[in-house]
């Protein structure tokens, strides 16, 4: 009984102490709440922002430290990787295997794409590798590609973004031909040819920004905003790629609106026959008219046992910095890293859906075609454009350099850079799919 009495007494003392401590703590908290209760919540929010930025920076550094040494994929992908979606993934900083070539040494690079030559001090854009989820892209091998193209002709058909991809591919393969006597570039109006004589391989670019005949068919003299297409005329262009073994079409940027009320004209008939008439249409309606004529021609004239056809996805522009939290007047100037937000989408995907529907009609005729779905991966790369670091018709003044909204090119791509991945997709399709 004595022991029980002592336990009860001790328990009472402990309970009293606990109650007293709670009272003291409560009073203290009330005192400080009275002193500091007026501190704005913005301080807490600002602290959260700082912590988020710090965490993102640490995450990026960890990615670079951990993933740069990751070994590249084997030359031949296994069967499971053939089913992998190359278009979904993320950019990995990799200064071991990238860039695939030197833009300063490529004899065939165009000056508007050679950003490091024209003053860009940041060259991080050259060191990013696209990493699909769950698999790897096949490792690019220039010699194997040239062997695949032996006695063949590959043609890019489209606008300056398609020419951007053509330059990329030529730079990717020409370094494997050290003897300058065995390679050559030839200009012939709208057609630019790269010849690899040892392989009898030709990689061409043909200027046809609106696919059908138009008032923009001259690669140098054309008016960007005033556009007329001929709905029933494509033969002049088709003659330039009729005999090709591989054709990569691309046509998006010329169909985009620069102003909300922008339209285009479609010409039917001809002046020679006296039945010419013009009809004003929405830009996307013109795009469908051109796709319809192109796919009809391909369905009637292409040799399905010889020619393989690709249609490249839309290449996003990065002219509206507010899309990723920046200031619009800066466009993409001074951007040095990709967008890290998973699932970020600012590009227009509606045009590629229309292209798929029209090119899908070719399958019914036994003609094989593939879509190079490069839109999502390019959408992340706000850092890969020339901005003001490109050859200009006249050197920019200091005032012009400080006005990126007017003079920064956020449409085309620096090389080496993003279009190299487009060509890795093309290589993977040609070699393994």
Secondary structure as the mmCIF struct_conf table of DSSP 4:
data_model
#
loop_
_struct_conf.conf_type_id
_struct_conf.id
_struct_conf.beg_label_comp_id
_struct_conf.beg_label_asym_id
_struct_conf.beg_label_seq_id
_struct_conf.end_label_comp_id
_struct_conf.end_label_asym_id
_struct_conf.end_label_seq_id
HELX_RH_AL_P HELX_RH_AL_P1 UNK A 2 UNK A 36
TURN_TY1_P TURN_TY1_P1 UNK A 37 UNK A 38
BEND BEND1 UNK A 39 UNK A 39
HELX_RH_AL_P HELX_RH_AL_P2 UNK A 41 UNK A 67
TURN_TY1_P TURN_TY1_P2 UNK A 68 UNK A 69
HELX_LH_PP_P HELX_LH_PP_P1 UNK A 70 UNK A 74
BEND BEND2 UNK A 75 UNK A 76
HELX_RH_AL_P HELX_RH_AL_P3 UNK A 79 UNK A 82
TURN_TY1_P TURN_TY1_P3 UNK A 83 UNK A 83
BEND BEND3 UNK A 84 UNK A 84
TURN_TY1_P TURN_TY1_P4 UNK A 86 UNK A 87
BEND BEND4 UNK A 88 UNK A 88
STRN STRN1 UNK A 89 UNK A 93
TURN_TY1_P TURN_TY1_P5 UNK A 95 UNK A 97
BEND BEND5 UNK A 100 UNK A 101
TURN_TY1_P TURN_TY1_P6 UNK A 103 UNK A 105
TURN_TY1_P TURN_TY1_P7 UNK A 107 UNK A 108
HELX_RH_3T_P HELX_RH_3T_P1 UNK A 111 UNK A 113
TURN_TY1_P TURN_TY1_P8 UNK A 115 UNK A 119
HELX_RH_3T_P HELX_RH_3T_P2 UNK A 124 UNK A 127
STRN STRN2 UNK A 128 UNK A 132
TURN_TY1_P TURN_TY1_P9 UNK A 133 UNK A 134
BEND BEND6 UNK A 135 UNK A 135
HELX_LH_PP_P HELX_LH_PP_P2 UNK A 137 UNK A 140
HELX_RH_AL_P HELX_RH_AL_P4 UNK A 142 UNK A 148
TURN_TY1_P TURN_TY1_P10 UNK A 149 UNK A 151
STRN STRN3 UNK A 153 UNK A 158
BEND BEND7 UNK A 159 UNK A 159
HELX_RH_AL_P HELX_RH_AL_P5 UNK A 160 UNK A 174
TURN_TY1_P TURN_TY1_P11 UNK A 175 UNK A 176
HELX_RH_3T_P HELX_RH_3T_P3 UNK A 180 UNK A 182
STRN STRN4 UNK A 183 UNK A 188
TURN_TY1_P TURN_TY1_P12 UNK A 189 UNK A 190
STRN STRN5 UNK A 191 UNK A 196
TURN_TY1_P TURN_TY1_P13 UNK A 197 UNK A 200
STRN STRN6 UNK A 201 UNK A 207
TURN_TY1_P TURN_TY1_P14 UNK A 209 UNK A 210
BEND BEND8 UNK A 211 UNK A 212
STRN STRN7 UNK A 214 UNK A 214
TURN_TY1_P TURN_TY1_P15 UNK A 215 UNK A 216
BEND BEND9 UNK A 218 UNK A 221
BEND BEND10 UNK A 224 UNK A 226
STRN STRN8 UNK A 228 UNK A 230
TURN_TY1_P TURN_TY1_P16 UNK A 231 UNK A 232
HELX_RH_AL_P HELX_RH_AL_P6 UNK A 235 UNK A 241
TURN_TY1_P TURN_TY1_P17 UNK A 242 UNK A 243
BEND BEND11 UNK A 245 UNK A 245
STRN STRN9 UNK A 246 UNK A 250
HELX_RH_3T_P HELX_RH_3T_P4 UNK A 253 UNK A 255
BEND BEND12 UNK A 256 UNK A 256
BEND BEND13 UNK A 258 UNK A 259
TURN_TY1_P TURN_TY1_P18 UNK A 260 UNK A 261
STRN STRN10 UNK A 263 UNK A 268
BEND BEND14 UNK A 269 UNK A 269
TURN_TY1_P TURN_TY1_P19 UNK A 271 UNK A 274
STRN STRN11 UNK A 277 UNK A 282
HELX_RH_AL_P HELX_RH_AL_P7 UNK A 283 UNK A 301
TURN_TY1_P TURN_TY1_P20 UNK A 304 UNK A 306
STRN STRN12 UNK A 308 UNK A 312
HELX_LH_PP_P HELX_LH_PP_P3 UNK A 313 UNK A 314
HELX_RH_3T_P HELX_RH_3T_P5 UNK A 321 UNK A 324
TURN_TY1_P TURN_TY1_P21 UNK A 325 UNK A 325
BEND BEND15 UNK A 326 UNK A 326
HELX_RH_3T_P HELX_RH_3T_P6 UNK A 328 UNK A 330
TURN_TY1_P TURN_TY1_P22 UNK A 331 UNK A 334
BEND BEND16 UNK A 337 UNK A 337
TURN_TY1_P TURN_TY1_P23 UNK A 342 UNK A 343
BEND BEND17 UNK A 347 UNK A 347
HELX_RH_AL_P HELX_RH_AL_P8 UNK A 350 UNK A 359
HELX_RH_3T_P HELX_RH_3T_P7 UNK A 360 UNK A 365
TURN_TY1_P TURN_TY1_P24 UNK A 366 UNK A 366
STRN STRN13 UNK A 369 UNK A 372
HELX_RH_AL_P HELX_RH_AL_P9 UNK A 375 UNK A 379
TURN_TY1_P TURN_TY1_P25 UNK A 380 UNK A 380
TURN_TY1_P TURN_TY1_P26 UNK A 382 UNK A 383
BEND BEND18 UNK A 385 UNK A 385
STRN STRN14 UNK A 387 UNK A 387
TURN_TY1_P TURN_TY1_P27 UNK A 388 UNK A 388
BEND BEND19 UNK A 390 UNK A 390
BEND BEND20 UNK A 393 UNK A 394
HELX_LH_PP_P HELX_LH_PP_P4 UNK A 395 UNK A 397
HELX_RH_AL_P HELX_RH_AL_P10 UNK A 398 UNK A 401
TURN_TY1_P TURN_TY1_P28 UNK A 402 UNK A 402
HELX_RH_AL_P HELX_RH_AL_P11 UNK A 404 UNK A 407
STRN STRN15 UNK A 409 UNK A 409
BEND BEND21 UNK A 411 UNK A 412
BEND BEND22 UNK A 415 UNK A 417
HELX_RH_AL_P HELX_RH_AL_P12 UNK A 418 UNK A 432
#
